[in-house]
Amino acid sequence: MDLFTTISFDQIGMAFLTVFVIREAMIYALPDDIAGPGGWLVDTGFAD
């Protein structure tokens, strides 16, 4: 239980922000078949 008392709200917020930034960078940098519409790693929507 001591592990949970050492985690602060700021650390949780920073973790979510980091995941969001990494996800956006992957969508921008990787090809659409990997991270895009219908991508196997990050699916951003329906493929047209």
C-alpha positions as CSV (number, residue, x, y, z in Angstrom):
1,M,0.0,0.0,0.0
2,D,3.0,2.3,0.5
3,L,3.6,2.3,-3.3
4,F,0.3,3.9,-4.0
5,T,0.8,6.7,-1.4
6,T,4.1,7.7,-3.2
7,I,2.3,8.3,-6.5
8,S,1.2,11.9,-6.9
9,F,-1.4,13.4,-9.1
10,D,1.3,15.3,-11.0
11,Q,3.1,12.0,-11.8
12,I,-0.2,10.5,-13.2
13,G,-0.8,13.6,-15.3
14,M,2.7,13.6,-16.7
15,A,2.4,9.9,-17.6
16,F,-0.8,10.6,-19.6
17,L,0.8,13.6,-21.3
18,T,3.9,11.5,-22.2
19,V,1.7,8.7,-23.7
20,F,-0.3,11.3,-25.7
21,V,2.8,13.0,-27.1
22,I,4.4,9.6,-28.0
23,R,1.2,8.5,-29.7
24,E,0.9,11.8,-31.7
25,A,4.6,11.5,-32.8
26,M,4.0,7.9,-34.0
27,I,1.0,9.0,-36.0
28,Y,3.0,11.8,-37.6
29,A,6.2,9.8,-38.3
30,L,5.0,6.3,-39.2
31,P,3.4,5.2,-42.5
32,D,-0.4,4.9,-42.6
33,D,-0.5,1.1,-42.7
34,I,1.3,1.1,-39.3
35,A,-0.2,4.2,-37.6
36,G,-3.1,5.7,-39.5
37,P,-6.6,4.8,-40.7
38,G,-6.7,1.0,-40.4
39,G,-3.2,0.8,-39.0
40,W,-2.1,-2.3,-37.0
41,L,-0.2,-0.4,-34.3
42,V,-2.3,2.8,-33.9
43,D,-5.7,2.8,-35.6
44,T,-6.9,6.4,-36.1
45,G,-10.2,5.6,-37.8
46,F,-11.7,3.8,-40.7
47,A,-9.7,3.3,-43.9
48,D,-11.5,4.8,-46.9
